């Protein structure tokens, strides 16, 4: 190995090691079980089962990061993704949303799942259990459309 390559490798190793000391906030906030989507829809709901399996790591206060999520720069990306996911919709805070907002969030979830935008491909590459099947997407969309129908009332 040339001297220059060894220097570059040494500097890269030092930077990588130093990066491990820059830790993002990754603790899950406390959750009131009565505010969750599980409390509102019941734990036997097909929708809840899909959301728990495929969506909860980014869209709830129950994030379980894999071992490599403790290693920078993956830890930074994971913290950012979870933060953005919770901003978009947090199923641990479900009853805190107004009914119209819940419907809108389910419709958006249906659209994102139907287009393959959610869950993200980088996540499902390493977590195949989070991939949404056609049946999973149907479950999300059925719940979204039922919410739309109930919002429209009986004259729809």
N, C-alpha and C positions, 0 to 999 in steps of 0.2 A: 504494500500500500504506500502510495507516495506521501511525502511529508505534508503537503497541502491538504490532501484528503483526510489525513489523521487530524489535522488542526480543525478542519470543518466538522468532522465527526465529534471531536472533543467539545467544541463550542456548542454543537447541537445537543449533546448529552447534558451539558451544564444548563442550557436554557430549558430543556425538558425537565430536569430535576428541580430547577428553580420554580418552574410553572406549577409544580405540585403543591407549593405553599400558598398559591392564590386559590382559595377555596370559595366557591359560590355558596350562597345560602341554599341548603337543600332539605331542611327539616320540613316535615309535613305540618301544616297548621292544625290546631285542634278542630275536631269535627263534632257537631251536635247531630247525633244519629237521626233525630226527628226532622232535620232539615234536608235530608238526602232524598234522592230520587227513589231509593229503595223503600224509604218510609212512606212515600206518597203512592208508589205503584205496587209495592209488595215485592218480596224477594223471589217469588215464583214467576214473576213477569218475564216473558221471553225477551222483552226489550232490556230489562235490567240485566239479565244474564249476558246479553251481547255487549252491553255497555261495560259491565264489570270485566269481561274477558279482554275486550279489544280497546277500550277507551279510558279506563280508569287510571292508567299510569300517567296520562297527561291532563286529563280532564276531571280530576277529583283531588281531594286532600289525602288520598291513600296511595300516593306514588311509591312504587317499589322499584328502586333503581338496580340494575344488574351490577355486578362487581366492577365492570369496566367504567361505569358511570362515576367512579371515584377517582379516575385518572384523567388529569388535564391533558389535552383540551376537551376530551369527551364530556367531562363533568360540566364544563362551561356550556357546551351545546345542549346538554340534557337540562340543566337549570333554566336556560333560556326557553327551550321548547316547552317545558312544564309551565313556566310563567305565562307564556303566550297562550298555551292551551287552557289554563285556568281563566285567563281573561276572556277567552272566546266563550267558554261554557264550563261551569264547575258543577258536576253532578252531586257533589257533596253539599252544595249550597242551593239545591234545586228549589226548595220552597221559598227561598228568598226572592225568586223571580216572580213577577206578576204572571198571571195565567196567559195573557197575550204573548209575553216574552217567552214563556215556556214553549208555546206553540211555535213561535218564530224560530227558536233554537232547535226544536225537533225538525222543522222543515229544512233549516240550514244544514243540519246533520244528515238528513236524507239526501240533499243535493250533493254535499261533499262526499258522502259514501258512494252515491251513484256514479259520480264522476271519477272515483278512485283517488280523490284528494286526501281522504282520511281513511284509515290511519296512514301516516306518511310512509313512503316506500323505504326510506332509510331505516325506520323503526321495524317494519315488518320483515325486512331482510334478515335482521338478527332475532326477531321475535315472531316466528311464523304463526304462533297461536293467536296473534292479534289481527291476522288477515281476516277480512270480512268475506264470507261466502255470499253467494247470491241470496240465500235464505236470510242471512244476517241483514243484508241491505233491505230486503223486503220487510223484515221485522221493524227496522228503524222507520222505513217509509210508511208502513201501515200505521204505526203509532203517530207519525206526523200527520197523516191524512185524517185519522180519526179525530185528532185535535182540531184540525181545520173544520171538519164537518160539525163538531160540537160547538165551535165558535160561531158558525154560520146559523145555527139554530135549526128548527124543524122545517123551515121553508126553503131549504137549500135545494 
